[in-house]
Each structure stands twice: as C-alpha cells, then as structure tokens.
Amino acid sequence: MLRRSAFLLFALLLLAACASSRPAPQDAEPGEPPEGETLSVPARPSPPATFQAAAPDRRSDSERLLAERSALAHITVTETQTRQRDGAPLSFGVPFARGRLHDATQLRAWVTNSGAALPVQTRVLSRWPDNSLRWVLVDTRVALSARAEVVVAVGLASDLAATPVPWSVEESPAGELKLHDGDRSWTVLRRRPEGDEIAGLRALLVDRFGLDYVSRVDGGVKWVEWGPLRATARLRGAHRSASDNGLDIDFHSFTVFVHFLAGLDGLRVEWSLENGPLHEPPGRLAFRSYELLAAMPSPVPAVEIAGRSVQPGSSVTLTQTASGEQRSVDGVRVAPSARLRDAWIGLRASTRDGGQQALWVHREDSAANHPNGFVMRPTEPLRIGLLSPSPGTEFWLDDATRKTFYLNLSRGIEGRGQAFIAEAANPPHVALDPLEVRLSKAWGDAGLFVLPTAADLSNSIGVPRDAPTGWADWGERSAKNTHQTGSPRNRLSVFLEALQTGRADLFRWNMARARHAMDMRPYHIQGFSADEFPDANLYEGVPHWNERPAIRLGRSEMSARFVNYKHGLPEKGHGYNGFDPEHMALDDVYEAYLLTGSWQALDALQSAGEAMLTWWEVKPGGKSFSSRSFGWTLRALIQVHRATGDPRILDAARRIVHRQNESRGQGDTKWFIKQKPDGRHLADKEWDSPWMVAIALHGLAAYFHETADPIVPPLAADLSDFCLSALRGPVFMPDIPIDGSEIPVEDQEVMGVSLWVPGGLAAAAFITGDHRPVDRALGVYEALLKHRDKPLAMGTAGWIWWQTYRVSLRMRYGAEAAVNPARVRELMKQRAAKKQADEASSEAPPEDPSAPVDPSKPRKLERPR
C-alpha cells in the first residue's frame, strides 16, 4: 500500500511538472474582432510547441485530469458586502516568472477548494526579454456569498476547454452599429444630427457664453479587446458647434472606452474629455459645463436615487460638491445623506403594451470627482453631469491634459439592472499572493519584492479619507510642475503596500491617485509622434518655452479669436504631476496598467514615451543634466518599454547608458555627472551628491534586468564606491552617514532623499554580486528602526526606498535580519572570524562577499551568474 501511494505521489509530481513547464504554441485569440486598430502589446514570436509524454498510471479519468492541472498563480477574491453574487465580473493582472508561460490563451481558472471551472479571457500586458509572458490580464466570473473569500487558481488545465466567444456585430446602411452576445444587444454607435451616441450617450459641452457643442465621432469603432467575457470598443471624436455662433474649431476632443460584458445586463464606460492636440492648438479654453445625455424610459418613469424612491412625474436633481451631497425633488431640497457616496440613479417605466423600460447609471468615483450629478426632468433626456453647471464656476483643461469619468450603465429590467449597478458600486476586492509576486520577479525595477513580516503587518498604515482626484481638489492654480504640486513622484512603487498587505482600502487609494496622474500629467498628446517631429523638445508634455518658434509646433502664434475664452484663466495651473527629466516617475501609471489592464494607463505611458524621445538628453548627441535626471528618465523609459514593447524606447535607454558610461569619471573619484558646486548637491565638489547618484543606480538596475548589458556591472560597482566615499553629512538635503556615524539631530527629516542611497547600494549589489557595500548602511538602518519620531516601518515614507536593502539582508542573513539588525552584526562577526581562520589555514582563501568591506583593500568585482 505504501509503495502504491509513493508511486501515485511521484506520478502526480511528474505530471504537474510536465504541465507547468510545457512551452506553448503561438498566441492565437479565441475569436477575431471586426477589423480595426488595437493598442495591445506588440506581438512577438513564441517558441514552437513541444510535448512530453506522461508516465502511464492507473488512476481514474477524473483523478488524472484534476492532477494534471498546474496552478501558476492564486488570487484571493473577497466579498466585503452582505450580498450574494452569482457571477461577479473580475479583471486583474497576474505576473509570471521569466520563461514560465508563452501563450496566454492556454490559461484556465478554477476555484481551488472545489475545482469548479471558471470562464476565462486573457490579454498580454507585458513580455520578458525572451518573449515569455511577464504580466497577463485575466477576466473571469466568480460566485460569491456574503462576506465570503474565494481563492481562484490561474494556470494550465488540459481538462478545461477554452471559453467560447459569443460576439457578433451588425451594421445598418445608416451606419448604426450593434453588438450581440446571443441573448442581448447593445447599440455601440448611432449617428444623430444632435450628436453621435456612444452606448446610448451623447456629449453636450457648453462654452462660457452658453453656446452648445455636440459630440461627433471621427472614424468608426476600434475593437481593442474581443474575447469570451468582454468586448471593448474605443471611439474618438471631438465637440463641434451646434450653431454658427460658436467657435469654428473642435472644442477639445474625447476618447471613450466601452466594455461590453457578455451575459450581463450592463456595461462600463470610461469617457475622457481632452485638451490634447499639440500642433497649432488653441490651448486651454474656459467652458461652463460638460454633460452626457441619455434617453429616458417612456412614459414618465419612477425614479430611484441610491436606493431611495421618488414619485413619478417629479423633477429630480442630484448634485455632489466638495462640501457634500445635495438633492432636490420638484425644487424642494432633500437632506443630504449622512455619508458622501458614489452617486447612482435608476429610472423605470411600464409601457402601454405591458412592457418595461429601465435605465440605471452609476458614477464611479463621483464622491471624489465633483461637481457632478444627475438632472431628470419629464420629457427630457437624463442629464449626467460629468461637470455639472455650477453658478459662478467655469472649468478648463490645461495643455495636453484630460479628465476621465467612469460610469456603469444598465438598461436591464426586473431588478437585473439594479443588481448590476448595486454590485458595480461595491465591487469585490482582488488580491494577488505576495509570495507569488516575489517569485515571479516581475515587480519593480529589478523584480525584488519584500514579503512583510508579522511585525510589518501590525503597523498602522493610514489612508487619507478622500483621494485628491476631484476637480475642486486640484488646488494648483499657481502651479505647473512637480516641484510645486507635491506629486507622488520619487516613489519606487505606489501600489507596493497594497500588494504586500492585500488591503482593499490601500488599493483603492493608490488607484485613485493613479487615475489622477493618468489625467493630469500633461502628456496626453493626441496624434503626436516623435518620429514625425524630430526637432521637438517637449517639457512637461508641451514644447519647451526656451525653444525657438520654429520648433514650438505653432504655440508661438495663438489666434486672437480665443482671447475671450482665455480671459481670466491663470497662466499656470491644473498641471498636477507635470513631468520633466529630474522628476520623471511613471510608477503609479505603470503599476495601475499591470494590475488592471487600464487602456487609459497604456495611452498615458505611450504618450509619455513619445515625449521622452524628444528630450535633448535622450536624443543622439544629448547630455544628461544630472544623475537623478538620468535615473528617473531611464526608469521611466524601461517602464514604457515593458508596457508597449516599443523598440525605439529601449534603444533610447541603451543610448543614454552607453553615452554616460563613456563620459563618466575614471580617476580616484569615479563621479557620474559633473555639477557646479551647489549646496543642494555638494557645496565643495564638482559632482553629484550620492543621493542623486542613487537614483541613477535604481535606473541602471531596471535597465540591466531588462537587457543584461555587460557595461552595467562595473559601472554600478564604481557608483557604489562613489556613494560610500563622497558623503558630506547634513546640508541643504542631508546625506545618510553611511560611515556609521550618528544620525543628525532627532527631529531632522531622516526619511528624505538621502534614504535613496542604501536602496541604491542594494540595487547595485544585485547587479555586481558584491553585497559588502550594503552592510555599510546597517547602522543607519538599525537607528531608523528605533527612531523616536519617525521609525522606519511599513506605511512610512522611507519604507519603499528600503525594499532592495531589506531583500539583500534577508537573502544573506535570513528572515530575522530585516527586523533584528543585531542578529546581522552577530552573523557578520561569525563570518569575519571564519574568514580569518580560513586565511590562517590557506595561502589563498576565497573572498567572502558578505564580509565587512576593508576600505584599504581593492575590491574585486564578481560578475553575476
């Protein structure tokens, strides 16, 4: 009996290994969308299929098939509400280790505790340099009980068939486009004189003089996703005057992504208002309001606002502002709800022939994006106030920015539409397994991910009550760039703590910030190509103001007809998270793309990449301004390349690395970029401060782990030496005393930019294989853990910058090292004593890479294996 059990166990392990290691055939979508443009990651050839024969066994078919499933990732889905969901639609990014998976269409999903199969749709988000899949977006449907938690496995399963694609498209001679899933139909696009309708919605923009501009779609529908569970359409257009009195130009453009969900009575809409044209643009123009109009059920419907019924025949207004929520019915004010919530409205009517009509609309994130609301008047379309008319208020978009609004819509009846909206307003939370994220090595610059300890998780991580995403919350009327707006730049991973803890509130907060960054960083440059304008020099998304007029893309000659629309608008503002080479951080947008597959995020990354290709320090023959501009730009280039696969971006990254390696110092002080003496850097030397060089090391880590470029290890070793030798102590921006001296005064800001240095040393160590410089920062790390006012812990400002450092400690000294530096010192002493004993018994003992560094001895670079 024992022998038979051992044999079965061996067979199970063998079959699992075969299933998980089998290379996949070339990517092939399970269904072909109608002809049109897509924005997905460029396809790269996959290796040919190979097959391995499985050892024969005597198990039943069900046992054998279940055992052949190989889970590659696990996702925990948590129902936070007291509701039952029959099939909640989920969409989430999943990381995979290099070489593990080549074909996303092979992926299947099932519930781990029951083995029940789940429907699956996939989309490749990013590839490893060997063309295997790094991140894949997975769509599925999961049944959830109240307050339940379900673990879903994603992997390979030969017993599970691919989910069929249900979609078909019908186009009428008049140009009306409809989508069918076999049971339901949606009108995707309808051309109308009063404005083109997208999913039953048409835009109405009112300028500051009360003139109307309606939506016109340019071109047709582009299907960017086409799978078993979801079909996503992208439509673009502009707002054109509805009369002869308005401007004879397009008043801003718009982009709409509509997600149609197979088998469900609802859809999702992402509607962006944009000031995007870069060549001879009008710039910012004041306008009064921006609304979407939707046909209401007929006759006069019964109305429900967020669960509260209103009598038919009433005029209903719901408005959300920065101060709260206001409601009125027939002009009589209704007391606002106790808590500001995302707004939604339901309209239902019984027709004369006994049928029913309904419309349900939910404004996602509306509680933090205001002013907005709904206006329902009998016999008129429902007005969905994306930017509701507000007395005394005018709106405007800065150059190359946008504002995106998220809606859930349903026309389902008999409670189905209300159920869809109620569930969309309170979605379940999806969390990746932190251990699997670490093992994938697909997160961050160099794939290093810290598994938090119990002590880490016990720390209180505060989440602001309101995300700064609302129109009224911008507050940058006198600011244009990251120096002034306090943006979430200079953080390696804004989603890090959400992944490490699995907390839904942290994920929602970071997602709100990421969405804000997607909109308000000025890089939404519609139609701009760096190849088309090779002489352009974009700075914070628009042509640099110091450039000669010939290459400012028409921004020197602004038409006088716009004067009245610009009067009173500040010269600067709405420039939240503007980017420049010294403050170029794309982490929040890039990570939002990996975790959600957001098309807005991908569009922002592509636009940022085009802008960076115009920078003088990126172009051939350019010159880096500082070590931090080199590091931030290099990191951002690598993130854009990982998301888009654009070879021009990787070529630009390689170019700036090789150019700077040739021009750096090679003498006793191996400086990276020379600077004039400056109290912000080094007051007495002509080179960058270590806190700036550390950013270059983080950028080099991202570049090296993408390219394995052999020039990087010696460069990283020299920069580590520089950081250890050039520290100056407290100045305008104090450096950490790596030499072990005491941290400056207790109330000093010790979590500032100088904390980039230990993480940079660790990033370099994972390139060179020499971790001795990392140990030089142990005293600082130990002191920060005990800091009186700002101890280093999960949720504090310095946590993210110490990630690579903590990984280095844990890999070499064990899990306890991250929380007990005294144990590290003990192990270092033991290893030093062993080294001395070995030296005494051997003429040429091998060098211990973990031993404390002896500054008097030359360092030998260990090449990474």
Buried (B, 14 or more C-beta within 10 A) or exposed (E): EEEEEEEBEEBBEBBBEBBBEBBBBBBEBBBEBBEBEBEBBEEBEBBEEEEEEEEEBEBEEEEBBBBBBBBBBBBBBBBBBEBEBEBBBBBBBBBBBBBBBBBBBBBBBBBBEEBEBBBBBBBBBBBBBEBBBBBBBBBBBBBBEEEBBBBBBBBBBBBBEBBEBBBEBEBEEEEBBBBBBEEBEBBBBBEEEEBBBBBBBBBBBBBBEEBBBBBBBEEBBBBBBBBBBBBBBBBBBBBBBBEEEBBEBBBBBBBBBBBBBBBBBBBBBBBBBBBBBBBEBBBBBBBBBBBBBBBBBEBBBBBBBBEEEBEBEBBBBBBBBEEBBBBBBEEEEBEBBEEBBBBBBBBBBBEEEEEEBBBBBBBBBBBBBBBBBBBBBEEEBBBBBBBBBBEEBBBBBBBBBBBBBBBBBBBBBEEBBBBBBBBBBEBBBBBBBBEBBBBBBBBBBBBBBBBBBEEBEEBEBEBEEEBBBBBEBBBBEEBBBBEBBEBBBBBBBBBBBBBBBBBBEBBBBBBBBBBBBBBBBBBBBBEBEBEEBEEBBBBBBBBBEEBEEEBBBEBEEBEEEBEEBBEEBBEBBBBBBBBBBBBBBBBBBBBBBBBBBBBBBBBBBBBBBBBBBBBBBBBEEBEBBBBBBBBBBBBBBBBBBBBBBBEBBBEBBBBBBEBBBEEBBEEEBBBBBEBEEBEEBBEEBBBBBBBBBBBBBBBBBBBBBBBEBEBBBBBBBBBBBBBBBBBBEEBEBBBBBBBEEEBBEEEEBBBBBBBBBBBBBBBBBBBBBBBBBBBBBBBBBBBBBEBEEBBBBBBBBBBBBBBBBBBBBBBBBEEBBBBBBEBBBEBBEEBBEEBEEEEEEEEEBEBBBBBBBEEEEEBEEBEEE
